[in-house]
Amino acid sequence: MKRTNLLITGATGSVGTQLVKQLVNMNVPFKVLVRNNDQGDLMANLPQAEVAVGDLSDTDSLVQALQGIEKIFLLTNSSEHAEELQLNFVDAAYKAGVKHIVKLSQLAAEEASPVRFLRYHAAVENRIRELGMNYTFLRPNLFMQGLLAFGHSIKYEGKFYGSLGNATVSAVDIRDIAGVAARVLTEAGHEDKIYNITGEQSLTHFQMAEIFSRLLEKDITYVDLNTEQMQEALKAVGFPEWQIGGLIEDYAHYARGEASEIFNTVHDITERPAIDFEQFVQDHLNFFK
């Protein structure tokens, strides 16, 4: 396999795993940045993948890992220090001479947003712009796969929870996010673009419950909680305080109807329709049954 000028971060997470699958199917060589050799072992049987070990908080290790790299997919796991780590990574990429960063951001990223996660994504986007590198910002909406966290309660209680009221959300399947990312990373013509990535339907969680009920052939109920109840529920399942605060802000953002718009990005970039919610449930029937 020839040497690559493409590097992937977050390759072992949910979106990253799907992206790696797509690049392997396309037979595209790539380098993955991992925190430790155990993560690197997950890539050992992929002839397309070259592994680099680096720490996002250690600029020197990053600059070394990024030598010869021209294009990067930037994704880090959700943490209290995500903004700081991503900014550090961007600065290291600039020092290493990287030309183009494809960043996984979030729909409605904005530095003045009341939602902390949207502020952090905007801060990183703005830093990339300031440094003058080419960029492509992928801004997906709520992940359909987020509902997998309710697998146990859907299976055994016939319920899932949220605090969105009757607001519709154009949720997106992570396989489609990875599909867009794979195209952007392997084609020219996506420089200095922002792509909002959604599904092709905007549904309330009550409508999602109806689809679950029909396909699982049993009653599934969406239980809408108020903010205080949602906080208590997140605390009960062990979420840390910083993440609870951020998720409550996210839910308020959805409840205000700010995530209902539908964009045709998946179809425009991948030339196939976005996966709809019914297909998502169908593909995960064994998990929810």
GINOR-V188547 format. One record per residue. N is the residue number from 1. RES is the residue in one small letter. PSI is psi in degrees with one decimal (NA if undefined). Layout:
# GINOR-V188547
n={N,N}
res={RES,RES}
psi={PSI,PSI}
This chain:
# GINOR-V188547
n={1,2,3,4,5,6,7,8,9,10,11,12,13,14,15,16,17,18,19,20,21,22,23,24,25,26,27,28,29,30,31,32,33,34,35,36,37,38,39,40,41,42,43,44,45,46,47,48,49,50,51,52,53,54,55,56,57,58,59,60,61,62,63,64,65,66,67,68,69,70,71,72,73,74,75,76,77,78,79,80,81,82,83,84,85,86,87,88,89,90,91,92,93,94,95,96,97,98,99,100,101,102,103,104,105,106,107,108,109,110,111,112,113,114,115,116,117,118,119,120,121,122,123,124,125,126,127,128,129,130,131,132,133,134,135,136,137,138,139,140,141,142,143,144,145,146,147,148,149,150,151,152,153,154,155,156,157,158,159,160,161,162,163,164,165,166,167,168,169,170,171,172,173,174,175,176,177,178,179,180,181,182,183,184,185,186,187,188,189,190,191,192,193,194,195,196,197,198,199,200,201,202,203,204,205,206,207,208,209,210,211,212,213,214,215,216,217,218,219,220,221,222,223,224,225,226,227,228,229,230,231,232,233,234,235,236,237,238,239,240,241,242,243,244,245,246,247,248,249,250,251,252,253,254,255,256,257,258,259,260,261,262,263,264,265,266,267,268,269,270,271,272,273,274,275,276,277,278,279,280,281,282,283,284,285,286,287,288,289}
res={m,k,r,t,n,l,l,i,t,g,a,t,g,s,v,g,t,q,l,v,k,q,l,v,n,m,n,v,p,f,k,v,l,v,r,n,n,d,q,g,d,l,m,a,n,l,p,q,a,e,v,a,v,g,d,l,s,d,t,d,s,l,v,q,a,l,q,g,i,e,k,i,f,l,l,t,n,s,s,e,h,a,e,e,l,q,l,n,f,v,d,a,a,y,k,a,g,v,k,h,i,v,k,l,s,q,l,a,a,e,e,a,s,p,v,r,f,l,r,y,h,a,a,v,e,n,r,i,r,e,l,g,m,n,y,t,f,l,r,p,n,l,f,m,q,g,l,l,a,f,g,h,s,i,k,y,e,g,k,f,y,g,s,l,g,n,a,t,v,s,a,v,d,i,r,d,i,a,g,v,a,a,r,v,l,t,e,a,g,h,e,d,k,i,y,n,i,t,g,e,q,s,l,t,h,f,q,m,a,e,i,f,s,r,l,l,e,k,d,i,t,y,v,d,l,n,t,e,q,m,q,e,a,l,k,a,v,g,f,p,e,w,q,i,g,g,l,i,e,d,y,a,h,y,a,r,g,e,a,s,e,i,f,n,t,v,h,d,i,t,e,r,p,a,i,d,f,e,q,f,v,q,d,h,l,n,f,f,k}
psi={132.8,160.2,148.2,153.9,17.0,130.6,138.1,128.5,161.7,27.0,-17.8,1.1,-174.2,-51.2,-43.2,-40.0,-42.8,-37.8,-44.9,-44.1,-45.2,-41.3,-38.7,-44.5,-31.5,-4.4,40.8,126.0,144.8,160.8,141.7,137.8,121.7,158.1,-30.7,169.3,-27.1,-43.0,-37.4,-33.3,-27.9,-22.7,-2.0,-31.2,11.8,109.5,-21.6,-18.0,133.2,138.4,133.5,133.3,128.2,155.3,123.8,-19.2,-2.7,98.3,-42.0,-43.2,-33.5,-46.0,-40.5,-45.8,-24.8,2.8,129.5,-1.5,135.0,-31.4,138.8,142.0,116.5,114.4,127.8,157.1,159.5,121.3,166.5,-24.2,18.4,-43.9,-48.7,-43.4,-40.2,-40.2,-39.6,-42.2,-42.5,-43.7,-40.4,-40.3,-41.0,-45.6,-34.2,-4.1,19.3,138.0,-33.5,127.1,124.9,109.3,130.5,112.9,-142.5,143.2,132.6,21.2,129.0,130.4,-21.5,7.7,147.1,-5.6,117.5,-37.2,-35.3,-34.0,-41.9,-43.4,-41.3,-39.2,-41.5,-43.4,-46.1,-35.1,-42.0,-44.2,-45.8,-37.3,-10.4,12.3,155.0,147.2,154.1,121.8,117.0,117.2,84.4,157.4,-171.7,132.7,129.7,-38.0,-12.8,-27.2,-13.6,-24.9,-22.3,15.4,-45.0,-45.8,-32.1,-42.7,-44.8,-24.0,-14.3,32.4,151.0,165.0,158.0,-175.6,59.4,-6.1,-137.6,13.4,142.7,149.2,133.3,66.6,154.1,145.8,136.3,-23.1,-32.9,-36.2,-45.4,-36.0,-43.3,-45.7,-42.5,-41.6,-46.5,-36.5,-21.2,-0.4,155.2,167.0,3.7,11.0,138.8,43.1,151.9,123.7,115.6,126.8,115.4,172.0,-178.5,8.5,151.9,114.8,149.1,163.5,-24.4,-40.4,-36.4,-40.4,-37.6,-40.4,-44.2,-47.3,-45.2,-45.5,-31.0,-8.6,40.5,163.2,121.2,129.1,134.8,124.0,114.3,119.7,153.9,174.0,-44.3,-43.5,-39.4,-42.0,-46.6,-40.7,-42.5,-37.4,-41.5,-33.2,6.3,14.3,140.9,160.5,-45.3,-37.7,-36.9,-48.4,-43.8,-41.4,-37.2,-40.9,-39.6,-48.5,-38.4,-38.9,-44.7,-43.5,-28.5,1.0,19.6,1.8,29.7,-16.8,145.8,131.4,147.0,21.5,-44.9,-48.3,-43.5,-38.9,-42.8,-10.7,29.3,155.7,151.8,148.9,129.0,171.1,-35.9,-43.2,-41.0,-48.5,-44.3,-42.5,-16.0,21.4,-44.1,-31.4,-41.2,-17.5,NA}
